[in-house]
């Protein structure tokens, strides 16, 4: 066991960081569009809006179709999203390459692991359980777990505390501007992944280190903790 990770808590975002959830999120959005007679939109076209949440995906999908809807109608359509998504949360979603092996390696080195996501907690747990990853994490905190959510630093601080860790020995891992902003606000170093859903390149967002594949994670972590 490596003593340098014994008191370290590694906190991961979920969508676009640990798991490629775009196919199932896009399928749920397209289910909504189908209800009003609209053609499906490719997951790639919806990628830039995933980090902003499911409502933004629907709003932007309507815009891509050249359609505007009143707020009340968008709300009604948004309510159609969740039952379909909850029933298909892990139909096509898969961990990014190297994730299961990395989580095992980090635990073997003594690190605490946690998830801090703006996805609802029940959906997050269901997804991770179906992918066989939930047992790796000492905390799985969604947007409804605490009174605040990212980019409020309290979300990250409370997640670390729930995992039994110390914020002074925590690292945030994420794919979006929201993740980087949360880490900066909480004064926690941040590893950014370049393969997520941010509309802006991760290297422009201010993460301390950026990786292109999880095989680069442990060297990046060592650099941050040095």
N, C-alpha and C positions, 0 to 999 in steps of 0.2 A: 504494500500500500504506500502511496506517495504522500508524505505528510503535508506537502504544499497544497493539496486539495482537501485535506481532512476537514477544514473549517470553511470551505468555499461553497457557495450556493450559485448554481448556474440556472438562470431563469430564461426560459424560451418563450417567445411568441409562438402561436400555433399555425394559423393559416399563412402559407407562403414562407414559413420558417422551418417548422418541423414536418409539416404535411402539405403535399400538393392537393389542396382542396378545390382548386378551380373547376375541375370537371363536374363535381357534384353541386357546387354553388351555381355554376352556369346552367346546369340542368334544372335546378329549382327555379331560377329566374326565367328560363325558357318555358317551364310549366306555367308560370304566371302569364307570360306573353301569349301562350297557346290559348288560354282561357278567353282572351279577347281577340282571337283570330290573327295574331301576329306571327310572322316567321321567326324561327330560332336565330339566335345570335351566337357566334362562335365564342368559346371560352377565351380565346386570345383577344377578342375585341372587348371583352368584359374585364380582363386582367387589371387594367389601370384603376378600376373602381372597387375592387374587392376589398382593399384595405380600408375603404370608407364605409363598408357595411352593406347589408343586403338591400336596404332601402335605396341607397345610392346606385346600386346595380340596376334596380328597377327603373329609377328615374333616368339614368343614363341610357338604359336600353330603350326606353320610350323615345328619348331624344334621338338616338341612332335611327329609330324608325320614323323620325320626323313628326312625332306626336307629343303634344302637351296635355297634361291632365291636371285638374284641380287637386289641391292637397288632400282633400277628403277621398278622392278617387284613388290617389297614389296609396293612401293609407289602407284602403280596402284591398287593393291589389297586393300590397305588402303582406297583409294578413293571410293571403293564399300561399305565400312563400314557405312559411314555417312548417305546416303539417307535412308538406311534400318533402322538404329538406330533412326534417327529423326522421322520416321513414327511409330516407336514402342517404344518410349522412356519410356512410362509408362505402357506398356502392362502387365508386370509381376512385375515391381519394386514397392516396398511398404516401407513406413516408418518403421524404427525399432520399436520394441515394446516400447511403452511409449512416443514416440516422440511428437505426437499431444498434449497430455496432458501436457507434460513438456513445450512446447512452449507457451501454453496458461497460464500456471502457472507463467512462467518467465515474460510474458507481464503484467500479473495482479500485479506482484511485482514491476513493473516499469522499467524492463530492456529493452534496445534496443537489437534487434536481427539482425544478418546479416549472409550471406553465403559468404565464400571465397573458391573457388574451382578452380581446373585446368581443369574442364570441360568447354567447350565453353559457354558463357553467354546465348545465345539463347536456347541451349539445356537444360541448368540448369533451366531457367525460364519456359520453356515448361513442364519439368518434375514436377517442384514444383506447377505450375498452375494446371496440370492435377490431382495432388494428393491433391489439395485444401490447400496447405501450403504457396503459394507465398505471400499472403497478410500478413503473420506474419513478414516479413523481411523488414527492412528499407533499405537494400542494398543486391543485389545479384550480386556478382562480379566473373566473370569467368576468364579464362586464357587470353582472348582477351579484357577484359574491360579496363585495364590500360596497359601502355607500358611494365610492368614487371609482372611476375607471380611467385607463390610459387616455390622454397623456398626463393625467394627474399622478404625481409621484407616489401618492398614498397607495395606489393600486400595487405598484411594484414593492414598496416597503412592506405592505401588509402580506403580500404573497411570500416574500422572503421570511417574514416572521412566522407565517403559518407553516412553512417548511422546516422551521426550527433553526433557521440560519441568522446571520448578522448582515445588515445592510452594508457594513464596512468591508465585508468579504464576499460581495455578490458581483455577478457579471450578468448583464442583459444581452440576449441574443435575439435579433429581430430583422425584419425585411423592409420596414417602412419608416417614414418620417416620424410617425407617431411613436414607434418604439425608441428611436434615437432621442426624441424630445423627452420621453419619459425617463430614460436613463440619465440624460443630462440634468433634468430637474431633480432626480433622486441622488445625483452625484455618484453614479455607478458607471463603471466602464462598460462600453458597448461593443459587441462584435456584430457587424452587419453582414447579412448574406446577400449576394448579388442576384440570386436566382428567384427572388420572390415577386411580389405583385406591385411594388412601388412604381408609380408612373415616372418618377425621377430616378436617375441612376443612384444606387446606394452610395457610391463614392462621393457624391455631392452633398450628402446629408449629415456628415459630421460624426459618423461612427469612429471609434478609436482604431479599429481594424476591420477590414472587409475581406471576406473569403468568398471564393467562387465554387467551392465544393467542401463537404464536411471532412475530407481527408486533410484539409488545411487547418482544422479547428484546434487541435491540441497544440501545434506550434504557435498559433495566434493567442491561445489562452496563456501559454507560458510567457509570451511577450508582455501581455497585459499584467500578469501577476508578478513579473520580475521586479 
